Amino acid sequence: MQIADRRLENNTANMTPALSQTAAAVEEQPSTRLAMAALLGRRDAPTDALEDYCRCLSESLRTRGVRLELVRASWTEGGWTRALRRLWREIAKWRGEWVVVQYTALSWSRRGFPIGVLAVVAVLKWRAARVAIVFHDAAPWGGVRLIDRLRSACQGWVMRSIYQLSERSIVTVTPDRLSWLPPNPCKAAFVRVGSNVPPARTVSVVEQKRKPTIGVFAITERGAEREIEDLAFVVRSAAEQLGQLRLVILGRGSGAAEHKLRQKLGAAVDFECLGIVTAEQVGAVLGQADLLLSVRGHLTTQRGSVIAGIACGLPLVAYSGPQTGYPVTEAGVMLVPQGDREALSRAVVQVLADRELLRKLRRRSQDAHQDYFSWFAIGDRLLKVLSEP
């Protein structure tokens, strides 16, 4: 188990500050050093979106005089008993302070039965830490098999249980769209996720003569056949109407999808697969695209690949669904009903063929990133939630 063992600076070691102060109060007293911890489960590979989220959040809070330490309870190394014993010892220094648990089903289980997170929250409560939960999973998993239904029921029960045990619960979509929450969920607060992709200046076909470029960031790694079919159909159909197009896919799952996509795309599509690249490279690649196409389920504020497109100022063409809503709809989005790939193709053509529309959507994404999805805005929102009585 790998748990960060950093100590607070000498001038803060004897302080017991509470995050009942607002961000404004912190700014008025820049010498004040507050501290909180972000608790992570097992490390994901080849990239770890939760760790990226915590590191970006840490940098945002640091500018406000708040120190966020990353603590990892890696139960996969040595088992749960050893992990909980180590956590019991290490979490003692967070007595009376906020510990923000990062929840996804797979970060606390191997196969989606996250019972262990209940023990983790119990240890935090016993050690008198103030517990907040960030629910990065918006809902229990679906599926029609018996094992799928059992897994979904387990996840729903765990999510409701840790919600009840927490002092604050943070959700990444608006609470009204989450059926597992109790009626009038007073402890649930909506805090948006951001992107670890640094924004790059976008260069569109409007500014230079080249093939219109469609970017796709991340494809489901398992069971992606429907996504591949939709993506190939949409891009091929758009190319038939617009002529030569360029498609660039990157991120998780892109390498596994490359072969099937090459088989399905026509000669009118200039196709490039980059696989997993650095955050800086993602920003540079998306900065050269004209729009971000998402066929990975419906548009939602919890999907980091979508937020990366907004951070890069791109128009988004995507499916809508039950968790599609404010504030992601404030960005430059073109939405069609879930599964209607003909409508998705028409939306791609409409954006790429209308230069004024493309400019308008680009401006909306830039404004939405500044107002809602920048780490500055997210840090302010988190501090406000944790400071509420």
N, C-alpha and C positions, 0 to 999 in steps of 0.2 A: 504494500500500500504506500502510495506516495502522497504525503501530506506536507504542505508547505510549512516550514518551521522558521519563519521570519519573525523577528521581534519588532515591536514598535520602537520608534526613535526615543532617545532618552527623555526628551522634553515632553513626551506624551505617555510614557510608560505608567506613570502614577495617576493619569487622568481616567475618569470613568464617564466620558461624555455620552449622552443619549442623542439619537438622531431625531429628537423632538424639535430641534431647531430647523428652520426652513433654509433653503438654499440662499435666500436673501440675507438671512442672519449670518450665515457663514461668510458671505462676501463682505459683510460689514466688519467681521472680525477675522482677517486673513491669517492671523497667527494661530487661530484655533485649528487643531488637527483632530478630526473625527476619524473613526475607524469602523470598518465593517468587513465581513468576509463573504465571499461567494463560494459555495460548496458544490463541487462537481463530482459526478460519479466516475464510471470507467471512461478511459480515454477512447475516443473514436478514431478510426483510421480509414483512409489515409489523411483525411482532414478532420478537424474537430470544430464544428460550428459553435458549440457551446463555449469552448475555451476562447475562440475568437470573439464571441459576444462579450464574455467577461473581461477580456483584455481591452477591448475598445471602450467598454463602460468604465473600466478602471481609469483609463486615461482621461475620459470626460470628467469623472468625479474628482480626479486629482487637481484639476484646475479650480475646483471649488473648495479646496481644503479638506477633501474627504479621501481617505486612503482605503482602497478596496483590495484586500488580499485574496488571492486565489488559493483555495484549500481543496485538495483532491482526495477523496475517499475511494481509492482504487481497490474495490473488493475482489476484483478478478485475480489479484496477486496475494495468495495466502488464504483466501476464503473470507466469509463474512464475520466469523468469530474474531479473527485477528484484526480485521478492518475496524470493527466496532470498538475493540479494546484500544486500538491506537487512536481512534477518533475521540474516545472518552478522555484520554490523556491530553491530546492536543487542543481540544475545544475548550479546555478550562479557562484559557485566557480571554475567551469571548463571553464570559459571564456578563449579562446585562447589555450586551451589544447585539447588533443585527447580524444574523447569519442568513444569507439568502441562498436557499437550496435551488439548484437548477434541475428541473424535472423534465425528463422524457422517459418513456417506458424502457427504452433500451439502455439508457445510462444507468439504470438500477436493476437490470435483469438481462439474462442472455436471450431469452425467447419471448419477452414481452409480458412477463408476469412479475411486476415490480414490487413484490412484497417487502423486499429489503429496505425500501425507502421509509417504510413505517418505523422500522427499528432506528434508522438514522435520525428521523425527526424526534423519536422518543428520547434518544441520547441528548440531543440539543435541548429539549425541554427540561430534562432532568438536570442538565448542567446550567440551567437558568439563562440560556441564550434567548434572544428575541428572534423568533423564527418567521421568515418570509419565504414563500414558495413562488418561483417563476414557472408557470406551466407553459413550456414550449410546445407540448402536444396540446392542440386545441380540443381534442376529443379522443375517446378510446378508439382503438383500431376497429375496422369493419371486417366483414367476411361472412360467408354462408356456411362453412364447415362447422362441425361441432367444436373443434379446437378453437376456431376463430371466435365463436360465440362465448366460449368459456374465457378466452383471453380478454375479450372486450368487457365482459362482466367483471373480471378481476381488475382491469385497469380503471373502470368506472368507480368501483368500490374504493380502490386505493386513492384515486384522485379526490373523491368526496371526503375520505378520511383525513388526508393530510391537509385538505382545505379547512376542515373543522379544527385540526390541531394547530394550525398556523395562526399567527397574530395578523399577518397580512398575506393575501394571495394576489399574485400579479398574473394577469392573463394577456396573451399577445393578440387576441381578437376581442372585440367588444363583448361584455358579459351577456348581453341579450341574445347572442348567437351560440351560446354554449348550453346545451340541454342538460348536461350533467350537474350544473350548479344548482343549488337550492333556490327556491323563489326569493326574490329580494336579497341577493347575495351581498350583504353589507361589507364583507371583508374582501371582496374581489375588486380589483382596480385594473384598468386597462393601461398598459405601458407598451408602447410600440417597440419593435426590434429595429435595429439599424443594420448597416452593412459594413463589413470589414474591407470592402473594396474601395480604395481611394478614388474619388471622382477624377475623371480625366476629361479634358476638353473634347467634346464630340465633333466629329467632322463628317457631315452628311453628304449625300449625293447632291444636295442643294448647293453645297459650297465647292465641290469639285466633280468633274465628269468621271464617273466610274460606275461599275455595276452596283445597283442597289444591294445593300448587305443586310441580311437577317441574322441576328445573334440568338443563340439558344444556350442558356446557362444551366447546366445540370439536367440529367435525365434519371428517372428512377432506376436503381441498379438491378433490382429484381422485378420480374413481371412487367417489363417495359414494352411489351409487344404492342399494346394499344397506343402508347405514346409514339412509338416509332412509326406505326401506320398513319396516325394523324399528322405527324410532322412531315412525312414524305408526301402525303396527299396535299397538304396545305401549300407547301413550297413548290411542288411540281405544278399544281393548278395555278398558282400565282405566276410562275415562270411562263406558262402558256399564254397568259394575258399581257405580261410586261416585257417578255423577252428574257435575256440573260439575267440571272440573279446569282448572288453569292450567299452561301449558307455557311456560317461558322458556328460549330458547337464546341463547348468546353465544359470543364467541371466534372463532378462525379457522375459516373454512368456513361459519359460520352464515348469513352474508349470502347466499352462493351457494345455500344450501339452502332459504332462506325461501319462495320461490315454490312449489316442489314440495311443501313441507310444508303450506302453506296449502291447496293443492288436495286433499291427502289426509286432513287432519284434519277431524273432524266438528264440528258446531255446538256440541257439548257441551264442546269444548276452547277455552278462552280462550288464544290463542296470541300470544306477543310475541317478536320477534327484535331483539336489541340490537346485533348485530355485534361489532366489536372495540372494547373499552373499556379503561380503565386498570385496573391491578391493584387499586387501591382500590375501583373500581366493581364489579369482579368479586366482591370480598369482600362488598360491600354487597348485591349481588343474590343471591349464594348464601346469604347470611345470612337471606334472606327465604324460601328454599325449604325444603321438607320432606324432600326426598331428591335425590340426584344420580343421574341415569340415564346409564349409559355403554353405547353400542352401537358404539363405535369399537374394534373388535377385542376382545381379552380383557383382563381386569384384570391389571395388572402394576405393579411398583414404579417402572418407568421413565417412566410416563405422568404428566406434570405436571398435566394436567387432573384426574386422579383424586386426586392428592395435594392439590390445591387444595380439593376437596370434603372430604377428611379434615381439612385445616387449618381449615375452617369448621365442623367438627363435624357433618357430614351423614352420614346413612345412605347407603350406596352399593348400587345394584342394577346388576349387570353380568354379562357372560359370563365364564366361567372358561376357561382354556386352559393350554397347556404351560408358560408362564412365570408363571402365577398361583401365588403362594406367600407364605411368610413374608417380611416382616412385614406386608404389606398385608392379609393375611387376619386380622390382629389387630384391624383396624378394624371398624366396624359394617357389614359387607358381607352382602349376600344374593346368592349366586352361582348361576347356572344354566349348563348345558352350552352351549358355543359354538354359536350359530345357532338355539337353541330359543327363538324369540320368544314362543311361547305361555307357556312357563314364566317368561320374563322379565316378561310382563304379570301373571301370577299373583303373582309376587314383589312387584311394585309395589303391587298391590291389598292384599296381606298387610301390607306396611309401613304404608300410608296408613290402613288400616282398624283397625289395632291400636295404640292410643295407647301402651300399655305397651311393646310391641315397639319402636315408634319411639323412645321415651325410652332404652331399653336400647341400641339401635344408636347413637344419638347420643352417649351416654356412652362407648361403646367407641371411636368415632372421635376424640373429644376426648382420651381417654387415649392412643390410638395416636399421635396427633400429638405429644403431649408426650414420649412415650417413644422414638419412632422417627423421626419426620419433622420435628421442629423443627430449625431451623438450628443451635441450640446442640448438639443431639445429633449432627448431621451433621458439624459442625466438629470435635467431640471425636473422632469416629470417623476422620475423615481424618487428623488429627494422629497418632493411634495407628498407623494403617497406615504413614504415612511415617516414623515413628520406629522401626519394627521393624527389627532387623538383617538 
